[in-house]
Amino acid sequence: MPLSVESIEELKISPSMEGVLPAIHHRWSPRAFEDRDVTAADLVKIFEAARWAPSAYNDQPWRFLIARRGSPTHQKIVSALIPFNQLWAPKAPVLILGVARTRFSHDNSENASALFDLGAATALLTVQAAALGLATHQMGGFDHEAARKALEIPNDYLFGTITAVGYRDAPATLATERLIEHEVAPRTRRPLEEIVLSSWGVPAHLG
């Protein structure tokens, strides 16, 4: 029996922990999106969350190109995606391309933290979206140079990800069995003991 939107939510939600924001547990990366628009008010909220991310020297090197489905910008972003992502991403009502300026505004020196800062802003964007009941899926699978040319991105900006934003749909709406298999697969994460260390190779004792 095909899984509904509600049942896939139950499958994908991460184990909750007291004190951790519920939006973090509910955030995951679907590929099945409803044919329903995201309101302007919600878009303002997710970008406002991104705007308040921390950054080196408060330089805020991130820039986000937003594309609503059916717009020329949406078509340009879709054209830069790898074929696998073109199977599902065009249905998302909003695509967002994140880029980061590689030089600081105050002295034009190299900003080695630019992509990190863009990542922090994008993470806040996705968590805020989850809090609003929106789904997001970040994609690294796209042709950077094709995107740069099509969207006229200056050469001093590096690419982060393309983020699809919208409302989750049932896995059965996806075009291929492979996509459906990805959609219904259980979520996994490395244990804390593997990623939080007191010295290299030695797990930290947090309790």
Helices and strands as residue ranges (DSSP letters): H 5-12, H 22-26, H 40-51, G 56-58, E 62-68, H 72-80, H 83-86, G 89-91, E 94-101, H 114-131, E 135-139, H 144-151, E 157-166, G 171-173, H 177-184, H 192-195, E 197-199, E 202-203
